[in-house]
Amino acid sequence: MKAIALGNVHALYQRLRPEITIIGTGGDSNGRDVFEMVLCGASMVQVASALAAKGSGIFTKLNQELSEIMKLKGYQTIEEFKGQLRHL
């Protein structure tokens, strides 16, 4: 499900006007998932199943994991990598 969601987010990001907000949904349960959704073009990420399973503490976990990934990759802001997926 996650692969399909990532593909759909990226396809929409490439085709829609920049002012249209894309919400990534499907299979998001950790910071890496959030990073990948934003990389594909999502402005927001839905984490409904993870919230139901793990409670509101999931937001702290996701934020912490995303921050670690960003630091590792040298990003200061989300805008630096939003929609920057590269095709091989």
PDB file with SEQRES, HELIX, SHEET and CRYST1 records, atoms N, CA, C and O in Angstrom:
SEQRES   1 A   88  MET LYS ALA ILE ALA LEU GLY ASN VAL HIS ALA LEU TYR          
SEQRES   2 A   88  GLN ARG LEU ARG PRO GLU ILE THR ILE ILE GLY THR GLY          
SEQRES   3 A   88  GLY ASP SER ASN GLY ARG ASP VAL PHE GLU MET VAL LEU          
SEQRES   4 A   88  CYS GLY ALA SER MET VAL GLN VAL ALA SER ALA LEU ALA          
SEQRES   5 A   88  ALA LYS GLY SER GLY ILE PHE THR LYS LEU ASN GLN GLU          
SEQRES   6 A   88  LEU SER GLU ILE MET LYS LEU LYS GLY TYR GLN THR ILE          
SEQRES   7 A   88  GLU GLU PHE LYS GLY GLN LEU ARG HIS LEU                      
HELIX    1 AA1 LYS A    2  ARG A   15  1                                  14    
HELIX    2 AA2 GLY A   31  CYS A   40  1                                  10    
HELIX    3 AA3 ALA A   48  LYS A   54  1                                   7    
HELIX    4 AA4 ILE A   58  LYS A   73  1                                  16    
HELIX    5 AA5 ILE A   78  GLU A   80  5                                   3    
SHEET    1 AA1 2 ILE A  23  GLY A  24  0                                        
SHEET    2 AA1 2 MET A  44  VAL A  45  1                                        
CRYST1    1.000    1.000    1.000  90.00  90.00  90.00 P 1           1          
ATOM      1  N   MET A   1       0.814  -1.189   0.000  1.00  0.00           N  
ATOM      2  CA  MET A   1       0.000   0.000   0.000  1.00  0.00           C  
ATOM      3  C   MET A   1       0.864   1.262   0.000  1.00  0.00           C  
ATOM      4  O   MET A   1       0.535   2.242  -0.668  1.00  0.00           O  
ATOM      5  N   LYS A   2       1.954   1.236   0.741  1.00  0.00           N  
ATOM      6  CA  LYS A   2       2.799   2.427   0.839  1.00  0.00           C  
ATOM      7  C   LYS A   2       3.391   2.802  -0.517  1.00  0.00           C  
ATOM      8  O   LYS A   2       3.433   3.982  -0.866  1.00  0.00           O  
ATOM      9  N   ALA A   3       3.844   1.824  -1.276  1.00  0.00           N  
ATOM     10  CA  ALA A   3       4.438   2.107  -2.593  1.00  0.00           C  
ATOM     11  C   ALA A   3       3.432   2.783  -3.518  1.00  0.00           C  
ATOM     12  O   ALA A   3       3.778   3.704  -4.258  1.00  0.00           O  
ATOM     13  N   ILE A   4       2.208   2.329  -3.473  1.00  0.00           N  
ATOM     14  CA  ILE A   4       1.152   2.933  -4.294  1.00  0.00           C  
ATOM     15  C   ILE A   4       0.884   4.359  -3.829  1.00  0.00           C  
ATOM     16  O   ILE A   4       0.734   5.272  -4.641  1.00  0.00           O  
ATOM     17  N   ALA A   5       0.825   4.539  -2.507  1.00  0.00           N  
ATOM     18  CA  ALA A   5       0.581   5.881  -1.954  1.00  0.00           C  
ATOM     19  C   ALA A   5       1.688   6.841  -2.367  1.00  0.00           C  
ATOM     20  O   ALA A   5       1.405   7.966  -2.778  1.00  0.00           O  
ATOM     21  N   LEU A   6       2.945   6.416  -2.264  1.00  0.00           N  
ATOM     22  CA  LEU A   6       4.070   7.272  -2.658  1.00  0.00           C  
ATOM     23  C   LEU A   6       3.988   7.634  -4.140  1.00  0.00           C  
ATOM     24  O   LEU A   6       4.210   8.784  -4.519  1.00  0.00           O  
ATOM     25  N   GLY A   7       3.671   6.651  -4.968  1.00  0.00           N  
ATOM     26  CA  GLY A   7       3.541   6.893  -6.403  1.00  0.00           C  
ATOM     27  C   GLY A   7       2.430   7.878  -6.719  1.00  0.00           C  
ATOM     28  O   GLY A   7       2.582   8.743  -7.582  1.00  0.00           O  
ATOM     29  N   ASN A   8       1.314   7.745  -6.017  1.00  0.00           N  
ATOM     30  CA  ASN A   8       0.189   8.653  -6.246  1.00  0.00           C  
ATOM     31  C   ASN A   8       0.517  10.073  -5.799  1.00  0.00           C  
ATOM     32  O   ASN A   8       0.189  11.039  -6.488  1.00  0.00           O  
ATOM     33  N   VAL A   9       1.165  10.194  -4.644  1.00  0.00           N  
ATOM     34  CA  VAL A   9       1.551  11.526  -4.171  1.00  0.00           C  
ATOM     35  C   VAL A   9       2.470  12.193  -5.183  1.00  0.00           C  
ATOM     36  O   VAL A   9       2.285  13.364  -5.515  1.00  0.00           O  
ATOM     37  N   HIS A  10       3.452  11.460  -5.670  1.00  0.00           N  
ATOM     38  CA  HIS A  10       4.397  12.053  -6.612  1.00  0.00           C  
ATOM     39  C   HIS A  10       3.726  12.403  -7.936  1.00  0.00           C  
ATOM     40  O   HIS A  10       4.012  13.451  -8.516  1.00  0.00           O  
ATOM     41  N   ALA A  11       2.843  11.541  -8.416  1.00  0.00           N  
ATOM     42  CA  ALA A  11       2.127  11.819  -9.666  1.00  0.00           C  
ATOM     43  C   ALA A  11       1.278  13.082  -9.525  1.00  0.00           C  
ATOM     44  O   ALA A  11       1.244  13.910 -10.436  1.00  0.00           O  
ATOM     45  N   LEU A  12       0.608  13.231  -8.412  1.00  0.00           N  
ATOM     46  CA  LEU A  12      -0.195  14.438  -8.184  1.00  0.00           C  
ATOM     47  C   LEU A  12       0.692  15.669  -8.076  1.00  0.00           C  
ATOM     48  O   LEU A  12       0.370  16.721  -8.628  1.00  0.00           O  
ATOM     49  N   TYR A  13       1.808  15.539  -7.367  1.00  0.00           N  
ATOM     50  CA  TYR A  13       2.735  16.662  -7.196  1.00  0.00           C  
ATOM     51  C   TYR A  13       3.245  17.168  -8.548  1.00  0.00           C  
ATOM     52  O   TYR A  13       3.400  18.373  -8.747  1.00  0.00           O  
ATOM     53  N   GLN A  14       3.499  16.259  -9.457  1.00  0.00           N  
ATOM     54  CA  GLN A  14       4.003  16.637 -10.784  1.00  0.00           C  
ATOM     55  C   GLN A  14       2.932  17.291 -11.647  1.00  0.00           C  
ATOM     56  O   GLN A  14       3.254  18.085 -12.530  1.00  0.00           O  
ATOM     57  N   ARG A  15       1.671  16.972 -11.406  1.00  0.00           N  
ATOM     58  CA  ARG A  15       0.608  17.407 -12.301  1.00  0.00           C  
ATOM     59  C   ARG A  15      -0.228  18.588 -11.800  1.00  0.00           C  
ATOM     60  O   ARG A  15      -0.843  19.295 -12.598  1.00  0.00           O  
ATOM     61  N   LEU A  16      -0.253  18.801 -10.490  1.00  0.00           N  
ATOM     62  CA  LEU A  16      -1.115  19.852  -9.938  1.00  0.00           C  
ATOM     63  C   LEU A  16      -0.376  21.178  -9.793  1.00  0.00           C  
ATOM     64  O   LEU A  16       0.854  21.223  -9.777  1.00  0.00           O  
ATOM     65  N   ARG A  17      -1.142  22.245  -9.689  1.00  0.00           N  
ATOM     66  CA  ARG A  17      -0.562  23.563  -9.429  1.00  0.00           C  
ATOM     67  C   ARG A  17       0.086  23.547  -8.048  1.00  0.00           C  
ATOM     68  O   ARG A  17      -0.416  22.874  -7.149  1.00  0.00           O  
ATOM     69  N   PRO A  18       1.183  24.269  -7.859  1.00  0.00           N  
ATOM     70  CA  PRO A  18       1.911  24.252  -6.584  1.00  0.00           C  
ATOM     71  C   PRO A  18       1.089  24.687  -5.371  1.00  0.00           C  
ATOM     72  O   PRO A  18       1.391  24.277  -4.250  1.00  0.00           O  
ATOM     73  N   GLU A  19       0.067  25.501  -5.570  1.00  0.00           N  
ATOM     74  CA  GLU A  19      -0.724  25.973  -4.431  1.00  0.00           C  
ATOM     75  C   GLU A  19      -1.727  24.927  -3.927  1.00  0.00           C  
ATOM     76  O   GLU A  19      -2.377  25.143  -2.905  1.00  0.00           O  
ATOM     77  N   ILE A  20      -1.857  23.812  -4.625  1.00  0.00           N  
ATOM     78  CA  ILE A  20      -2.750  22.741  -4.179  1.00  0.00           C  
ATOM     79  C   ILE A  20      -1.993  21.844  -3.201  1.00  0.00           C  
ATOM     80  O   ILE A  20      -0.938  21.296  -3.521  1.00  0.00           O  
ATOM     81  N   THR A  21      -2.560  21.711  -2.003  1.00  0.00           N  
ATOM     82  CA  THR A  21      -1.940  20.922  -0.942  1.00  0.00           C  
ATOM     83  C   THR A  21      -2.219  19.438  -1.148  1.00  0.00           C  
ATOM     84  O   THR A  21      -3.357  19.040  -1.395  1.00  0.00           O  
ATOM     85  N   ILE A  22      -1.185  18.635  -1.045  1.00  0.00           N  
ATOM     86  CA  ILE A  22      -1.313  17.186  -1.168  1.00  0.00           C  
ATOM     87  C   ILE A  22      -1.085  16.570   0.209  1.00  0.00           C  
ATOM     88  O   ILE A  22      -0.105  16.877   0.887  1.00  0.00           O  
ATOM     89  N   ILE A  23      -2.002  15.701   0.607  1.00  0.00           N  
ATOM     90  CA  ILE A  23      -1.886  14.999   1.881  1.00  0.00           C  
ATOM     91  C   ILE A  23      -1.531  13.544   1.575  1.00  0.00           C  
ATOM     92  O   ILE A  23      -2.295  12.830   0.926  1.00  0.00           O  
ATOM     93  N   GLY A  24      -0.369  13.120   2.051  1.00  0.00           N  
ATOM     94  CA  GLY A  24       0.067  11.742   1.845  1.00  0.00           C  
ATOM     95  C   GLY A  24      -0.615  10.828   2.839  1.00  0.00           C  
ATOM     96  O   GLY A  24      -0.586  11.086   4.043  1.00  0.00           O  
ATOM     97  N   THR A  25      -1.229   9.761   2.349  1.00  0.00           N  
ATOM     98  CA  THR A  25      -1.904   8.801   3.217  1.00  0.00           C  
ATOM     99  C   THR A  25      -1.570   7.382   2.789  1.00  0.00           C  
ATOM    100  O   THR A  25      -1.409   7.096   1.602  1.00  0.00           O  
ATOM    101  N   GLY A  26      -1.470   6.504   3.768  1.00  0.00           N  
ATOM    102  CA  GLY A  26      -1.291   5.084   3.456  1.00  0.00           C  
ATOM    103  C   GLY A  26       0.047   4.526   3.870  1.00  0.00           C  
ATOM    104  O   GLY A  26       1.048   4.721   3.180  1.00  0.00           O  
ATOM    105  N   GLY A  27       0.075   3.840   4.981  1.00  0.00           N  
ATOM    106  CA  GLY A  27       1.276   3.131   5.397  1.00  0.00           C  
ATOM    107  C   GLY A  27       2.305   3.955   6.141  1.00  0.00           C  
ATOM    108  O   GLY A  27       3.478   3.584   6.184  1.00  0.00           O  
ATOM    109  N   ASP A  28       1.891   5.062   6.726  1.00  0.00           N  
ATOM    110  CA  ASP A  28       2.839   5.934   7.425  1.00  0.00           C  
ATOM    111  C   ASP A  28       2.860   5.611   8.916  1.00  0.00           C  
ATOM    112  O   ASP A  28       1.875   5.833   9.620  1.00  0.00           O  
ATOM    113  N   SER A  29       3.996   5.083   9.393  1.00  0.00           N  
ATOM    114  CA  SER A  29       4.060   4.729  10.810  1.00  0.00           C  
ATOM    115  C   SER A  29       5.382   5.109  11.474  1.00  0.00           C  
ATOM    116  O   SER A  29       5.565   4.894  12.672  1.00  0.00           O  
ATOM    117  N   ASN A  30       6.311   5.679  10.682  1.00  0.00           N  
ATOM    118  CA  ASN A  30       7.587   6.111  11.274  1.00  0.00           C  
ATOM    119  C   ASN A  30       8.123   7.328  10.526  1.00  0.00           C  
ATOM    120  O   ASN A  30       7.582   7.735   9.499  1.00  0.00           O  
ATOM    121  N   GLY A  31       9.189   7.892  11.060  1.00  0.00           N  
ATOM    122  CA  GLY A  31       9.758   9.102  10.471  1.00  0.00           C  
ATOM    123  C   GLY A  31      10.219   8.918   9.036  1.00  0.00           C  
ATOM    124  O   GLY A  31      10.112   9.839   8.226  1.00  0.00           O  
ATOM    125  N   ARG A  32      10.728   7.744   8.716  1.00  0.00           N  
ATOM    126  CA  ARG A  32      11.169   7.473   7.338  1.00  0.00           C  
ATOM    127  C   ARG A  32       9.981   7.539   6.372  1.00  0.00           C  
ATOM    128  O   ARG A  32      10.095   8.072   5.268  1.00  0.00           O  
ATOM    129  N   ASP A  33       8.847   6.992   6.800  1.00  0.00           N  
ATOM    130  CA  ASP A  33       7.642   7.050   5.955  1.00  0.00           C  
ATOM    131  C   ASP A  33       7.231   8.497   5.699  1.00  0.00           C  
ATOM    132  O   ASP A  33       6.883   8.860   4.576  1.00  0.00           O  
ATOM    133  N   VAL A  34       7.273   9.312   6.736  1.00  0.00           N  
ATOM    134  CA  VAL A  34       6.926  10.731   6.600  1.00  0.00           C  
ATOM    135  C   VAL A  34       7.908  11.421   5.653  1.00  0.00           C  
ATOM    136  O   VAL A  34       7.497  12.181   4.777  1.00  0.00           O  
ATOM    137  N   PHE A  35       9.204  11.157   5.828  1.00  0.00           N  
ATOM    138  CA  PHE A  35      10.229  11.736   4.961  1.00  0.00           C  
ATOM    139  C   PHE A  35       9.956  11.382   3.497  1.00  0.00           C  
ATOM    140  O   PHE A  35      10.028  12.246   2.623  1.00  0.00           O  
ATOM    141  N   GLU A  36       9.645  10.124   3.236  1.00  0.00           N  
ATOM    142  CA  GLU A  36       9.400   9.680   1.859  1.00  0.00           C  
ATOM    143  C   GLU A  36       8.161  10.337   1.257  1.00  0.00           C  
ATOM    144  O   GLU A  36       8.158  10.688   0.078  1.00  0.00           O  
ATOM    145  N   MET A  37       7.115  10.504   2.057  1.00  0.00           N  
ATOM    146  CA  MET A  37       5.906  11.173   1.555  1.00  0.00           C  
ATOM    147  C   MET A  37       6.210  12.616   1.169  1.00  0.00           C  
ATOM    148  O   MET A  37       5.784  13.084   0.113  1.00  0.00           O  
ATOM    149  N   VAL A  38       6.942  13.315   2.021  1.00  0.00           N  
ATOM    150  CA  VAL A  38       7.294  14.706   1.727  1.00  0.00           C  
ATOM    151  C   VAL A  38       8.233  14.765   0.524  1.00  0.00           C  
ATOM    152  O   VAL A  38       8.092  15.640  -0.330  1.00  0.00           O  
ATOM    153  N   LEU A  39       9.171  13.858   0.453  1.00  0.00           N  
ATOM    154  CA  LEU A  39      10.087  13.789  -0.685  1.00  0.00           C  
ATOM    155  C   LEU A  39       9.320  13.634  -1.998  1.00  0.00           C  
ATOM    156  O   LEU A  39       9.717  14.179  -3.028  1.00  0.00           O  
ATOM    157  N   CYS A  40       8.221  12.888  -1.948  1.00  0.00           N  
ATOM    158  CA  CYS A  40       7.386  12.694  -3.138  1.00  0.00           C  
ATOM    159  C   CYS A  40       6.488  13.884  -3.433  1.00  0.00           C  
ATOM    160  O   CYS A  40       5.932  13.977  -4.528  1.00  0.00           O  
ATOM    161  N   GLY A  41       6.330  14.811  -2.462  1.00  0.00           N  
ATOM    162  CA  GLY A  41       5.558  16.020  -2.723  1.00  0.00           C  
ATOM    163  C   GLY A  41       4.445  16.328  -1.752  1.00  0.00           C  
ATOM    164  O   GLY A  41       3.740  17.321  -1.933  1.00  0.00           O  
ATOM    165  N   ALA A  42       4.259  15.519  -0.729  1.00  0.00           N  
ATOM    166  CA  ALA A  42       3.193  15.786   0.240  1.00  0.00           C  
ATOM    167  C   ALA A  42       3.524  16.997   1.110  1.00  0.00           C  
ATOM    168  O   ALA A  42       4.665  17.182   1.532  1.00  0.00           O  
ATOM    169  N   SER A  43       2.518  17.806   1.365  1.00  0.00           N  
ATOM    170  CA  SER A  43       2.664  18.931   2.291  1.00  0.00           C  
ATOM    171  C   SER A  43       2.299  18.513   3.706  1.00  0.00           C  
ATOM    172  O   SER A  43       2.774  19.089   4.685  1.00  0.00           O  
ATOM    173  N   MET A  44       1.450  17.505   3.794  1.00  0.00           N  
ATOM    174  CA  MET A  44       1.010  16.956   5.079  1.00  0.00           C  
ATOM    175  C   MET A  44       0.962  15.442   4.948  1.00  0.00           C  
ATOM    176  O   MET A  44       0.879  14.905   3.844  1.00  0.00           O  
ATOM    177  N   VAL A  45       1.015  14.756   6.093  1.00  0.00           N  
ATOM    178  CA  VAL A  45       0.972  13.299   6.100  1.00  0.00           C  
ATOM    179  C   VAL A  45      -0.045  12.840   7.136  1.00  0.00           C  
ATOM    180  O   VAL A  45      -0.008  13.259   8.292  1.00  0.00           O  
ATOM    181  N   GLN A  46      -0.949  11.973   6.702  1.00  0.00           N  
ATOM    182  CA  GLN A  46      -1.958  11.426   7.603  1.00  0.00           C  
ATOM    183  C   GLN A  46      -1.392  10.187   8.289  1.00  0.00           C  
ATOM    184  O   GLN A  46      -0.790   9.335   7.635  1.00  0.00           O  
ATOM    185  N   VAL A  47      -1.581  10.084   9.592  1.00  0.00           N  
ATOM    186  CA  VAL A  47      -1.081   8.933  10.348  1.00  0.00           C  
ATOM    187  C   VAL A  47      -2.195   8.336  11.212  1.00  0.00           C  
ATOM    188  O   VAL A  47      -1.989   8.081  12.399  1.00  0.00           O  
ATOM    189  N   ALA A  48      -3.350   8.115  10.634  1.00  0.00           N  
ATOM    190  CA  ALA A  48      -4.527   7.676  11.382  1.00  0.00           C  
ATOM    191  C   ALA A  48      -4.340   6.308  12.029  1.00  0.00           C  
ATOM    192  O   ALA A  48      -4.623   6.158  13.218  1.00  0.00           O  
ATOM    193  N   SER A  49      -3.881   5.321  11.297  1.00  0.00           N  
ATOM    194  CA  SER A  49      -3.716   3.975  11.863  1.00  0.00           C  
ATOM    195  C   SER A  49      -2.666   3.971  12.962  1.00  0.00           C  
ATOM    196  O   SER A  49      -2.856   3.336  13.999  1.00  0.00           O  
ATOM    197  N   ALA A  50      -1.560   4.672  12.746  1.00  0.00           N  
ATOM    198  CA  ALA A  50      -0.510   4.749  13.758  1.00  0.00           C  
ATOM    199  C   ALA A  50      -1.020   5.471  15.004  1.00  0.00           C  
ATOM    200  O   ALA A  50      -0.674   5.091  16.122  1.00  0.00           O  
ATOM    201  N   LEU A  51      -1.824   6.488  14.825  1.00  0.00           N  
ATOM    202  CA  LEU A  51      -2.405   7.209  15.956  1.00  0.00           C  
ATOM    203  C   LEU A  51      -3.334   6.289  16.747  1.00  0.00           C  
ATOM    204  O   LEU A  51      -3.292   6.268  17.978  1.00  0.00           O  
ATOM    205  N   ALA A  52      -4.160   5.537  16.048  1.00  0.00           N  
ATOM    206  CA  ALA A  52      -5.087   4.626  16.722  1.00  0.00           C  
ATOM    207  C   ALA A  52      -4.330   3.522  17.464  1.00  0.00           C  
ATOM    208  O   ALA A  52      -4.733   3.117  18.554  1.00  0.00           O  
ATOM    209  N   ALA A  53      -3.250   3.044  16.883  1.00  0.00           N  
ATOM    210  CA  ALA A  53      -2.497   1.939  17.476  1.00  0.00           C  
ATOM    211  C   ALA A  53      -1.587   2.377  18.626  1.00  0.00           C  
ATOM    212  O   ALA A  53      -1.430   1.654  19.610  1.00  0.00           O  
ATOM    213  N   LYS A  54      -0.992   3.560  18.495  1.00  0.00           N  
ATOM    214  CA  LYS A  54       0.046   3.966  19.445  1.00  0.00           C  
ATOM    215  C   LYS A  54      -0.296   5.190  20.285  1.00  0.00           C  
ATOM    216  O   LYS A  54       0.458   5.547  21.191  1.00  0.00           O  
ATOM    217  N   GLY A  55      -1.409   5.830  20.000  1.00  0.00           N  
ATOM    218  CA  GLY A  55      -1.810   7.004  20.768  1.00  0.00           C  
ATOM    219  C   GLY A  55      -1.094   8.263  20.314  1.00  0.00           C  
ATOM    220  O   GLY A  55      -0.318   8.244  19.359  1.00  0.00           O  
ATOM    221  N   SER A  56      -1.363   9.347  21.004  1.00  0.00           N  
ATOM    222  CA  SER A  56      -0.856  10.651  20.579  1.00  0.00           C  
ATOM    223  C   SER A  56       0.666  10.781  20.682  1.00  0.00           C  
ATOM    224  O   SER A  56       1.245  11.696  20.096  1.00  0.00           O  
ATOM    225  N   GLY A  57       1.314   9.884  21.414  1.00  0.00           N  
ATOM    226  CA  GLY A  57       2.780   9.890  21.484  1.00  0.00           C  
ATOM    227  C   GLY A  57       3.440   9.633  20.145  1.00  0.00           C  
ATOM    228  O   GLY A  57       4.634   9.880  19.982  1.00  0.00           O  
ATOM    229  N   ILE A  58       2.670   9.137  19.184  1.00  0.00           N  
ATOM    230  CA  ILE A  58       3.216   8.868  17.848  1.00  0.00           C  
ATOM    231  C   ILE A  58       3.750  10.146  17.208  1.00  0.00           C  
ATOM    232  O   ILE A  58       4.708  10.101  16.435  1.00  0.00           O  
ATOM    233  N   PHE A  59       3.133  11.288  17.527  1.00  0.00           N  
ATOM    234  CA  PHE A  59       3.563  12.536  16.907  1.00  0.00           C  
ATOM    235  C   PHE A  59       4.968  12.941  17.369  1.00  0.00           C  
ATOM    236  O   PHE A  59       5.766  13.438  16.574  1.00  0.00           O  
ATOM    237  N   THR A  60       5.262  12.732  18.632  1.00  0.00           N  
ATOM    238  CA  THR A  60       6.602  13.010  19.154  1.00  0.00           C  
ATOM    239  C   THR A  60       7.617  12.092  18.485  1.00  0.00           C  
ATOM    240  O   THR A  60       8.690  12.533  18.073  1.00  0.00           O  
ATOM    241  N   LYS A  61       7.268  10.810  18.380  1.00  0.00           N  
ATOM    242  CA  LYS A  61       8.145   9.820  17.751  1.00  0.00           C  
ATOM    243  C   LYS A  61       8.413  10.187  16.289  1.00  0.00           C  
ATOM    244  O   LYS A  61       9.562  10.183  15.848  1.00  0.00           O  
ATOM    245  N   LEU A  62       7.360  10.501  15.545  1.00  0.00           N  
ATOM    246  CA  LEU A  62       7.515  10.844  14.127  1.00  0.00           C  
ATOM    247  C   LEU A  62       8.377  12.090  13.956  1.00  0.00           C  
ATOM    248  O   LEU A  62       9.260  12.131  13.099  1.00  0.00           O  
ATOM    249  N   ASN A  63       8.116  13.093  14.766  1.00  0.00           N  
ATOM    250  CA  ASN A  63       8.877  14.331  14.693  1.00  0.00           C  
ATOM    251  C   ASN A  63      10.354  14.084  14.987  1.00  0.00           C  
ATOM    252  O   ASN A  63      11.228  14.601  14.292  1.00  0.00           O  
ATOM    253  N   GLN A  64      10.622  13.304  16.005  1.00  0.00           N  
ATOM    254  CA  GLN A  64      11.996  12.984  16.388  1.00  0.00           C  
ATOM    255  C   GLN A  64      12.715  12.211  15.275  1.00  0.00           C  
ATOM    256  O   GLN A  64      13.846  12.537  14.915  1.00  0.00           O  
ATOM    257  N   GLU A  65      12.057  11.200  14.744  1.00  0.00           N  
ATOM    258  CA  GLU A  65      12.662  10.391  13.677  1.00  0.00           C  
ATOM    259  C   GLU A  65      12.877  11.207  12.408  1.00  0.00           C  
ATOM    260  O   GLU A  65      13.917  11.090  11.760  1.00  0.00           O  
ATOM    261  N   LEU A  66      11.897  12.033  12.054  1.00  0.00           N  
ATOM    262  CA  LEU A  66      12.039  12.881  10.872  1.00  0.00           C  
ATOM    263  C   LEU A  66      13.183  13.871  11.056  1.00  0.00           C  
ATOM    264  O   LEU A  66      13.963  14.095  10.131  1.00  0.00           O  
ATOM    265  N   SER A  67      13.288  14.457  12.228  1.00  0.00           N  
ATOM    266  CA  SER A  67      14.378  15.400  12.516  1.00  0.00           C  
ATOM    267  C   SER A  67      15.742  14.732  12.381  1.00  0.00           C  
ATOM    268  O   SER A  67      16.682  15.334  11.861  1.00  0.00           O  
ATOM    269  N   GLU A  68      15.852  13.484  12.850  1.00  0.00           N  
ATOM    270  CA  GLU A  68      17.114  12.745  12.743  1.00  0.00           C  
ATOM    271  C   GLU A  68      17.484  12.485  11.285  1.00  0.00           C  
ATOM    272  O   GLU A  68      18.645  12.625  10.900  1.00  0.00           O  
ATOM    273  N   ILE A  69      16.505  12.109  10.484  1.00  0.00           N  
ATOM    274  CA  ILE A  69      16.754  11.858   9.049  1.00  0.00           C  
ATOM    275  C   ILE A  69      17.184  13.152   8.365  1.00  0.00           C  
ATOM    276  O   ILE A  69      18.134  13.162   7.582  1.00  0.00           O  
ATOM    277  N   MET A  70      16.489  14.231   8.661  1.00  0.00           N  
ATOM    278  CA  MET A  70      16.823  15.518   8.051  1.00  0.00           C  
ATOM    279  C   MET A  70      18.244  15.933   8.423  1.00  0.00           C  
ATOM    280  O   MET A  70      18.999  16.396   7.568  1.00  0.00           O  
ATOM    281  N   LYS A  71      18.603  15.774   9.673  1.00  0.00           N  
ATOM    282  CA  LYS A  71      19.952  16.130  10.120  1.00  0.00           C  
ATOM    283  C   LYS A  71      21.000  15.282   9.405  1.00  0.00           C  
ATOM    284  O   LYS A  71      22.028  15.795   8.963  1.00  0.00           O  
ATOM    285  N   LEU A  72      20.734  13.985   9.293  1.00  0.00           N  
ATOM    286  CA  LEU A  72      21.649  13.061   8.622  1.00  0.00           C  
ATOM    287  C   LEU A  72      21.871  13.458   7.161  1.00  0.00           C  
ATOM    288  O   LEU A  72      22.976  13.328   6.635  1.00  0.00           O  
ATOM    289  N   LYS A  73      20.812  13.941   6.514  1.00  0.00           N  
ATOM    290  CA  LYS A  73      20.875  14.293   5.097  1.00  0.00           C  
ATOM    291  C   LYS A  73      21.231  15.760   4.856  1.00  0.00           C  
ATOM    292  O   LYS A  73      21.368  16.191   3.711  1.00  0.00           O  
ATOM    293  N   GLY A  74      21.381  16.525   5.942  1.00  0.00           N  
ATOM    294  CA  GLY A  74      21.802  17.916   5.816  1.00  0.00           C  
ATOM    295  C   GLY A  74      20.686  18.903   5.518  1.00  0.00           C  
ATOM    296  O   GLY A  74      20.952  20.004   5.037  1.00  0.00           O  
ATOM    297  N   TYR A  75      19.440  18.530   5.796  1.00  0.00           N  
ATOM    298  CA  TYR A  75      18.312  19.433   5.563  1.00  0.00           C  
ATOM    299  C   TYR A  75      17.984  20.207   6.833  1.00  0.00           C  
ATOM    300  O   TYR A  75      17.949  19.641   7.925  1.00  0.00           O  
ATOM    301  N   GLN A  76      17.747  21.499   6.680  1.00  0.00           N  
ATOM    302  CA  GLN A  76      17.344  22.353   7.793  1.00  0.00           C  
ATOM    303  C   GLN A  76      15.815  22.487   7.855  1.00  0.00           C  
ATOM    304  O   GLN A  76      15.233  22.576   8.936  1.00  0.00           O  
ATOM    305  N   THR A  77      15.183  22.498   6.686  1.00  0.00           N  
ATOM    306  CA  THR A  77      13.735  22.681   6.612  1.00  0.00           C  
ATOM    307  C   THR A  77      13.115  21.629   5.701  1.00  0.00           C  
ATOM    308  O   THR A  77      13.792  21.041   4.858  1.00  0.00           O  
ATOM    309  N   ILE A  78      11.838  21.406   5.880  1.00  0.00           N  
ATOM    310  CA  ILE A  78      11.104  20.456   5.041  1.00  0.00           C  
ATOM    311  C   ILE A  78      11.056  20.948   3.600  1.00  0.00           C  
ATOM    312  O   ILE A  78      11.115  20.145   2.668  1.00  0.00           O  
ATOM    313  N   GLU A  79      10.950  22.252   3.411  1.00  0.00           N  
ATOM    314  CA  GLU A  79      10.878  22.806   2.048  1.00  0.00           C  
ATOM    315  C   GLU A  79      12.118  22.472   1.211  1.00  0.00           C  
ATOM    316  O   GLU A  79      12.046  22.455  -0.017  1.00  0.00           O  
ATOM    317  N   GLU A  80      13.232  22.210   1.855  1.00  0.00           N  
ATOM    318  CA  GLU A  80      14.464  21.889   1.117  1.00  0.00           C  
ATOM    319  C   GLU A  80      14.373  20.563   0.365  1.00  0.00           C  
ATOM    320  O   GLU A  80      15.051  20.380  -0.647  1.00  0.00           O  
ATOM    321  N   PHE A  81      13.548  19.642   0.846  1.00  0.00           N  
ATOM    322  CA  PHE A  81      13.471  18.342   0.170  1.00  0.00           C  
ATOM    323  C   PHE A  81      12.067  17.988  -0.323  1.00  0.00           C  
ATOM    324  O   PHE A  81      11.890  16.964  -0.983  1.00  0.00           O  
ATOM    325  N   LYS A  82      11.079  18.809  -0.015  1.00  0.00           N  
ATOM    326  CA  LYS A  82       9.713  18.527  -0.470  1.00  0.00           C  
ATOM    327  C   LYS A  82       9.651  18.456  -1.988  1.00  0.00           C  
ATOM    328  O   LYS A  82      10.034  19.395  -2.687  1.00  0.00           O  
ATOM    329  N   GLY A  83       9.160  17.327  -2.484  1.00  0.00           N  
ATOM    330  CA  GLY A  83       8.989  17.140  -3.923  1.00  0.00           C  
ATOM    331  C   GLY A  83      10.271  16.913  -4.702  1.00  0.00           C  
ATOM    332  O   GLY A  83      10.264  16.975  -5.932  1.00  0.00           O  
ATOM    333  N   GLN A  84      11.366  16.654  -4.013  1.00  0.00           N  
ATOM    334  CA  GLN A  84      12.674  16.529  -4.689  1.00  0.00           C  
ATOM    335  C   GLN A  84      13.039  15.101  -5.054  1.00  0.00           C  
ATOM    336  O   GLN A  84      14.217  14.803  -5.253  1.00  0.00           O  
ATOM    337  N   LEU A  85      12.061  14.212  -5.147  1.00  0.00           N  
ATOM    338  CA  LEU A  85      12.334  12.835  -5.546  1.00  0.00           C  
ATOM    339  C   LEU A  85      13.014  12.827  -6.908  1.00  0.00           C  
ATOM    340  O   LEU A  85      12.568  13.498  -7.838  1.00  0.00           O  
ATOM    341  N   ARG A  86      14.086  12.068  -7.016  1.00  0.00           N  
ATOM    342  CA  ARG A  86      14.831  11.982  -8.292  1.00  0.00           C  
ATOM    343  C   ARG A  86      14.530  10.647  -8.960  1.00  0.00           C  
ATOM    344  O   ARG A  86      14.468   9.608  -8.302  1.00  0.00           O  
ATOM    345  N   HIS A  87      14.345  10.691 -10.264  1.00  0.00           N  
ATOM    346  CA  HIS A  87      14.070   9.484 -11.044  1.00  0.00           C  
ATOM    347  C   HIS A  87      15.382   8.945 -11.611  1.00  0.00           C  
ATOM    348  O   HIS A  87      16.239   9.702 -12.066  1.00  0.00           O  
ATOM    349  N   LEU A  88      15.513   7.655 -11.573  1.00  0.00           N  
ATOM    350  CA  LEU A  88      16.706   7.029 -12.163  1.00  0.00           C  
ATOM    351  C   LEU A  88      16.478   6.684 -13.602  1.00  0.00           C  
ATOM    352  O   LEU A  88      17.373   6.150 -14.258  1.00  0.00           O  
TER     353      LEU A  88                                                      
END                                                                             
